[in-house]
Amino acid sequence: MKKPLQLLVLLLCISAINSLRAQLIPIDTSGGRYWEPVFSSVTVTSNVTFGSATNINNSTQVLKMDIYEPAGDTVSMRPVLVLAHGGSFIGGTKTDQDVVELCNRFAKKGYVCASIDYRLGIGFPIDSVNATKAVVRAVQDMKAAVRFFRRDFAENGNSYNIHPNYIFCGGSSAGAFTGLHLAYLDQLSEVPSWINISSLGGLDGNSGNPGYSHRVNGVINLCGALGDFNWLVPGDVPFVSLHGDNDQTVPYGTAMIYVLGFPIMVVDGSSSLASRASSISVQNPLHTWYGQDHAPYYGTSAPAIAHMDTTESFVKAFLRPLLVVPSSTSVTETETASNLIVYPNPSQGDFYIEFEDAGQHSVKAMLIDLSGRTVWQGSFSGNTLHVQAANLPKGAYFLHLVSDKGIFYSRKIAIQ
């Protein structure tokens, strides 16, 4: 009975893969998508619950987001921007003017955008300990929001037509702090010694949607800062920054930050982050508003609108290349590429990726499970890559490869 049972498992895996094939195709960037406002209006789903957590008053706070989608869009797999408002971690809401404007502008380009609320409050005394706890709570909530979309993709039929491998985060001021710390405060050894991180639920927290990845593809930093630029290390995801060099709220460089007049701690603003990132080859385009104070894009005045236009242009130029797949690549081409073989398939987790032609190939490879999580990744130059993934659970996976020439390959893998 053992072999028929294995065959049944394999057939079920292949059936599951085929059912998701239409969903796990590459992002389509053709027709002006993600660059031009190809949609004239936006559909907003307000107050979507994405989790809950204990707030500063020791009561349970339900966490909600507003989700912006291009009206009338028929594409089933779209990148996501998870954005958070400013307010020094003591104020602000998901309906603040600047994040709403960003969500509307990028939804019209084809993105799915989420403006999230997160737990606010620093408490007294207003010092480095309580302020750092406030940042940690906000980061935990943003992680839950990212996980929400991956969970919805895997469990609820992908209600918002998102691609689980193209999620970005960030925001304005405190929201930018939150996105930066989500991406780069990722080791327990980096947590300041004065914080008992376990008492807060660890780095990831308990805000919702456990078991799914909160990893993002990049960060949008609008007038934000990071607690320590040394948390940026080689191989980290890229970020884009826009910041005024006369910012009196969040330092443009490295300086003390204040909340309600109280000195909190020295932080590294956009200029210092750019220097650090450049030194370790992490992509980090920076636009400086010379002579400008904090968040010059906020509001409806003519100067604010002009600065928002600059923000839109600079951020879209950062994001679109990260969508990876060129518009000339079709799904048919990726499925029928005849010079690529993967064997043995099914395997025990030990298999080979091989190009049969005589050419030299430089390829990035990733293995993705049925929930959309990247569970293994690697790269190689040449013709053959030996993958050892015997530690992965048995089941069905997608093998995605992108060559240095922009050619996308996709194969279905079963691990027994």
C-alpha distance (Angstrom), angle and dihedral (degrees) to the residues before:
residue distance angle dihedral
M1 . . .
K2 3.80 . .
K3 3.83 97.9 .
P4 3.85 95.8 46.1
L5 3.81 88.5 49.7
Q6 3.81 91.3 51.6
L7 3.80 89.6 48.4
L8 3.80 90.6 51.3
V9 3.81 91.2 50.8
L10 3.80 90.4 49.5
L11 3.80 92.5 49.3
L12 3.80 90.7 49.7
C13 3.80 90.4 50.1
I14 3.78 92.3 50.3
S15 3.81 90.4 47.3
A16 3.79 90.3 52.2
I17 3.78 90.9 49.0
N18 3.79 92.7 50.0
S19 3.80 90.8 49.7
L20 3.81 89.8 55.5
R21 3.78 96.6 39.5
A22 3.78 93.0 99.2
Q23 3.79 90.2 51.0
L24 3.80 100.1 47.6
I25 3.79 96.8 55.6
P26 3.82 119.5 122.2
I27 3.78 122.2 -86.3
D28 3.80 111.1 -86.3
T29 3.81 110.4 -134.2
S30 3.80 96.4 174.8
G31 3.79 127.5 115.3
G32 3.79 95.1 37.6
R33 3.80 94.7 -62.7
Y34 3.81 115.4 158.7
W35 3.80 89.9 11.5
E36 3.79 109.6 56.0
P37 3.83 127.8 36.0
V38 3.79 93.2 -102.8
F39 3.81 91.6 167.8
S40 3.79 123.2 62.7
S41 3.80 97.7 -155.4
V42 3.77 141.9 28.3
T43 3.79 133.4 -137.7
V44 3.81 114.6 -140.2
T45 3.80 123.3 -160.0
S46 3.79 105.2 -164.8
N47 3.78 131.1 -152.5
V48 3.77 99.1 9.7
T49 3.80 108.0 175.5
F50 3.80 112.6 -128.3
G51 3.79 100.9 167.3
S52 3.78 147.9 -44.2
A53 3.78 136.6 -119.9
T54 3.78 143.6 170.8
N55 3.79 110.7 -84.5
I56 3.80 131.7 -153.2
N57 3.82 90.3 -81.5
N58 3.84 90.7 56.6
S59 3.79 92.0 -113.0
T60 3.78 127.5 120.2
Q61 3.80 113.5 -98.1
V62 3.78 120.1 -161.3
L63 3.80 109.7 -137.4
K64 3.78 118.2 -139.4
M65 3.80 138.0 -178.0
D66 3.79 137.5 -169.4
I67 3.81 113.0 -130.9
Y68 3.80 120.3 -150.9
E69 3.82 120.5 -160.0
P70 3.81 132.7 174.8
A71 3.80 106.5 -100.1
G72 3.77 113.8 -116.3
D73 3.80 95.6 9.5
T74 3.81 115.5 153.2
V75 3.81 99.2 -172.7
S76 3.81 110.3 116.6
M77 3.82 99.5 -157.2
R78 3.81 119.1 49.8
P79 3.81 135.3 161.9
V80 3.80 119.0 -107.0
L81 3.81 132.8 -136.6
V82 3.82 114.1 -160.9
L83 3.82 106.2 -164.4
A84 3.79 133.6 -176.7
H85 3.82 131.2 -159.5
G86 3.78 129.2 -121.2
G87 3.78 130.3 -117.8
S88 3.83 107.5 127.3
F89 3.84 89.7 -88.3
I90 3.81 89.4 -72.5
G91 3.82 101.8 78.3
G92 3.77 146.3 11.8
T93 3.80 133.0 83.3
K94 3.78 140.3 -135.3
T95 3.80 88.6 -96.9
D96 3.82 95.2 61.1
Q97 3.79 110.6 137.8
D98 3.80 99.0 -115.3
V99 3.81 98.3 50.0
V100 3.81 91.0 43.7
E101 3.80 89.8 52.1
L102 3.80 92.0 49.0
C103 3.80 92.0 48.5
N104 3.80 92.5 50.2
R105 3.79 94.1 46.9
F106 3.79 95.3 48.9
A107 3.81 94.9 40.8
K108 3.81 87.4 57.6
K109 3.81 87.0 57.7
G110 3.80 91.1 55.1
Y111 3.79 102.9 -92.4
V112 3.79 124.7 129.3
C113 3.81 105.7 -128.4
A114 3.79 129.6 -166.4
S115 3.79 125.1 -164.5
I116 3.79 106.7 -161.4
D117 3.75 136.2 -162.0
Y118 3.79 117.6 -142.7
R119 3.79 136.5 -174.8
L120 3.80 111.8 -71.6
G121 3.77 132.3 -162.2
I122 3.78 137.4 84.5
G123 3.79 101.8 -162.5
F124 3.78 127.5 -156.3
P125 2.86 136.2 -20.0
I126 3.80 93.0 37.8
D127 3.78 97.0 -139.3
S128 3.81 142.5 126.9
V129 3.81 93.6 -78.3
N130 3.80 97.9 52.5
A131 3.80 93.5 37.3
T132 3.81 91.3 52.5
K133 3.79 90.1 49.9
A134 3.81 88.7 53.4
V135 3.80 90.5 53.5
V136 3.80 91.5 48.3
R137 3.82 91.5 51.9
A138 3.79 91.6 50.3
V139 3.80 91.6 48.6
Q140 3.80 91.5 50.0
D141 3.80 89.6 52.5
M142 3.80 93.1 49.1
K143 3.80 89.4 49.9
A144 3.80 88.7 54.2
A145 3.81 89.6 51.7
V146 3.80 91.5 52.8
R147 3.79 90.6 47.4
F148 3.81 89.6 48.8
F149 3.79 91.8 66.6
R150 3.80 93.6 47.6
R151 3.79 90.6 47.9
D152 3.79 91.8 48.9
F153 3.79 89.1 49.9
A154 3.81 92.4 52.1
E155 3.80 101.8 36.4
N156 3.80 110.3 22.0
G157 3.77 105.4 42.5
N158 3.81 96.9 -96.0
S159 3.81 96.4 -74.4
Y160 3.80 93.8 -169.6
N161 3.82 99.4 40.1
I162 3.79 95.4 -119.5
H163 3.78 131.9 160.1
P164 3.83 107.5 -126.5
N165 3.80 92.8 -150.2
Y166 3.81 95.9 56.2
I167 3.80 107.9 61.5
F168 3.81 123.7 138.4
C169 3.79 129.9 -176.8
G170 3.78 140.6 -165.6
G171 3.74 139.8 96.0
S172 3.77 145.5 -176.8
S173 3.82 125.7 -39.8
A174 3.82 105.3 -44.2
G175 3.80 87.1 16.2
A176 3.81 89.0 56.7
F177 3.82 89.5 49.1
T178 3.79 86.9 53.7
G179 3.79 95.3 50.7
L180 3.81 93.4 45.5
H181 3.79 92.8 49.9
L182 3.82 91.7 46.6
A183 3.79 89.9 57.4
Y184 3.79 102.6 36.9
L185 3.82 108.9 24.4
D186 3.79 89.4 73.2
Q187 3.81 105.0 129.5
L188 3.79 127.5 72.5
S189 3.80 88.0 -137.4
E190 3.82 88.6 64.2
V191 3.79 95.1 57.4
P192 3.83 110.3 107.5
S193 3.80 112.4 -102.8
W194 3.79 92.8 -121.1
I195 3.82 92.3 64.5
N196 3.80 123.0 84.2
I197 3.79 93.7 -150.4
S198 3.80 94.4 -178.5
S199 3.81 90.3 61.0
L200 3.80 87.5 58.6
G201 3.79 94.2 51.0
G202 3.80 97.2 -92.9
L203 3.77 126.3 -82.9
D204 3.81 93.0 -51.8
G205 3.80 97.6 43.0
N206 3.79 128.5 -164.7
S207 3.79 101.6 -85.1
G208 3.79 95.6 124.6
N209 3.80 151.4 -73.6
P210 3.81 98.9 58.6
G211 3.78 120.3 -168.3
Y212 3.80 95.8 42.6
S213 3.77 128.5 99.6
H214 3.80 121.0 -102.1
R215 3.81 92.2 -167.1
V216 3.80 115.3 132.9
N217 3.80 132.9 -159.5
G218 3.78 95.8 -132.1
V219 3.80 146.3 -20.3
I220 3.81 132.4 -112.5
N221 3.81 107.4 -148.2
L222 3.78 114.1 -169.7
C223 3.81 108.6 177.6
G224 3.79 94.2 -31.6
A225 3.79 137.2 131.6
L226 3.81 142.5 -154.0
G227 3.78 127.1 -128.0
D228 3.81 92.2 -124.3
F229 3.80 127.4 4.1
N230 3.82 89.2 -149.1
W231 3.79 86.9 75.7
L232 3.80 84.8 74.9
V233 3.80 107.1 89.4
P234 3.82 134.9 174.3
G235 3.78 111.9 -75.0
D236 3.80 95.4 29.0
V237 3.79 118.9 139.1
P238 3.82 116.6 -91.1
F239 3.78 126.0 -102.7
V240 3.78 137.4 -161.9
S241 3.82 122.5 -143.2
L242 3.79 136.1 -164.3
H243 3.80 116.7 -178.8
G244 3.81 141.0 154.2
D245 3.80 114.7 -120.0
N246 3.83 89.5 -141.4
D247 3.81 94.7 53.3
Q248 3.80 108.8 150.8
T249 3.81 94.7 -175.7
V250 3.82 106.0 46.3
P251 3.82 116.0 22.5
Y252 3.79 116.6 -111.4
G253 3.80 88.5 -149.6
T254 3.80 131.2 12.3
A255 3.81 113.7 -42.4
M256 3.79 146.8 116.7
I257 3.79 116.5 -65.4
Y258 3.79 121.6 -147.3
V259 3.82 132.5 -156.5
L260 3.80 116.4 -161.5
G261 3.79 87.6 -17.3
F262 3.81 94.8 -53.9
P263 3.82 116.4 122.7
I264 3.80 109.5 -122.0
M265 3.79 112.3 174.0
V266 3.79 143.0 -55.3
V267 3.81 111.5 -82.1
D268 3.79 135.3 -177.4
G269 3.81 113.9 -117.2
S270 3.77 129.3 -160.8
S271 3.80 97.7 -73.8
S272 3.80 93.3 52.3
L273 3.80 91.4 44.0
A274 3.79 90.5 52.2
S275 3.80 91.6 52.4
R276 3.79 92.3 49.1
A277 3.80 93.9 45.2
S278 3.80 93.1 48.4
S279 3.81 90.5 52.4
I280 3.81 90.9 57.7
S281 3.83 97.6 37.6
V282 3.80 97.9 -108.5
Q283 3.81 110.7 148.2
N284 3.83 109.1 -112.4
P285 3.81 119.2 158.6
L286 3.81 110.6 -166.9
H287 3.80 127.8 -162.2
T288 3.81 113.8 -165.7
W289 3.79 121.0 -157.0
Y290 3.78 99.0 -150.7
G291 3.80 113.7 -140.7
Q292 3.82 92.5 3.9
D293 3.78 127.5 130.4
H294 3.80 127.8 -144.4
A295 3.83 121.6 -34.3
P296 3.82 98.3 -13.4
Y297 3.84 89.6 -179.6
Y298 3.83 92.7 66.4
G299 3.81 115.0 108.4
T300 3.77 141.8 22.6
S301 3.80 101.2 -85.9
A302 3.80 118.3 117.8
P303 3.85 93.7 -105.5
A304 3.81 91.5 48.2
I305 3.80 91.7 49.8
A306 3.80 90.2 49.8
H307 3.80 90.7 51.6
M308 3.81 90.1 47.9
D309 3.81 88.6 52.4
T310 3.80 88.4 54.1
T311 3.80 90.1 48.0
E312 3.79 91.8 51.6
S313 3.80 93.5 48.4
F314 3.80 95.0 46.1
V315 3.80 95.2 45.8
K316 3.80 95.1 46.1
A317 3.81 90.1 51.4
F318 3.80 88.7 53.4
L319 3.80 96.3 45.8
R320 3.76 105.4 44.3
P321 3.83 98.8 64.5
L322 3.81 88.0 51.4
L323 3.79 89.2 64.1
V324 3.82 82.2 77.8
V325 3.78 105.2 -161.3
P326 3.83 118.1 95.7
S327 3.79 117.1 -130.1
S328 3.82 91.5 -118.3
T329 3.81 92.6 66.9
S330 3.78 113.9 94.2
V331 3.77 129.6 -164.5
T332 3.79 90.3 -117.8
E333 3.79 91.3 56.3
T334 3.78 92.5 51.3
E335 3.78 93.3 49.4
T336 3.81 98.0 46.4
A337 3.81 102.3 42.6
S338 3.80 99.5 136.7
N339 3.80 100.9 -167.7
L340 3.81 94.6 67.9
I341 3.80 123.5 80.5
V342 3.80 131.4 177.0
Y343 3.81 118.5 -160.8
P344 2.93 144.9 -138.0
N345 3.77 95.5 18.6
P346 2.98 115.6 -161.3
S347 3.79 92.9 35.6
Q348 3.77 140.8 170.7
G349 3.82 88.6 -113.1
D350 3.79 94.3 -77.0
F351 3.82 112.3 99.8
Y352 3.79 145.2 138.7
I353 3.79 133.3 -120.4
E354 3.77 110.3 -152.9
F355 3.80 136.9 177.0
E356 3.81 109.2 -149.3
D357 3.79 97.2 -155.0
A358 3.80 124.9 86.3
G359 3.80 95.6 -114.4
Q360 3.78 127.0 108.7
H361 3.80 115.2 -111.2
S362 3.80 130.0 -162.8
V363 3.79 106.7 -161.7
K364 3.78 140.4 170.9
A365 3.81 112.4 -149.3
M366 3.79 132.9 -166.7
L367 3.78 134.6 179.6
I368 3.82 114.8 -143.9
D369 3.79 127.1 -167.5
L370 3.79 125.2 -141.1
S371 3.80 92.3 -91.5
G372 3.80 90.0 59.6
R373 3.81 96.4 -106.6
T374 3.80 119.5 140.8
V375 3.80 103.7 -126.5
W376 3.81 99.2 173.0
Q377 3.78 136.2 13.9
G378 3.77 137.2 177.4
S379 3.79 144.0 147.1
F380 3.77 138.3 -136.9
S381 3.77 143.5 -179.0
G382 3.77 118.3 -144.0
N383 3.77 130.4 32.4
T384 3.81 108.3 -57.4
L385 3.80 137.5 46.3
H386 3.80 123.1 -172.7
V387 3.81 110.0 -147.2
Q388 3.79 118.9 -160.8
A389 3.79 108.7 -169.3
A390 3.79 102.6 142.8
N391 3.81 90.0 133.8
L392 3.80 91.8 68.1
P393 3.81 120.1 101.1
K394 3.78 117.1 -99.8
G395 3.75 113.8 -94.6
A396 3.78 146.5 76.6
Y397 3.80 125.1 -36.8
F398 3.77 140.3 174.7
L399 3.78 119.3 -127.6
H400 3.83 110.6 -151.9
L401 3.79 122.0 -172.9
V402 3.79 129.3 -177.1
S403 3.81 119.6 -169.3
D404 3.78 126.2 -148.7
K405 3.81 85.9 -108.1
G406 3.79 91.1 61.1
I407 3.81 95.7 -106.6
F408 3.80 113.7 146.5
Y409 3.80 121.9 -149.0
S410 3.78 127.4 -174.6
R411 3.79 130.2 -171.1
K412 3.78 134.3 175.0
I413 3.81 116.2 -124.4
A414 3.80 131.2 -169.0
I415 3.80 120.7 -162.2
Q416 3.81 115.1 -161.8
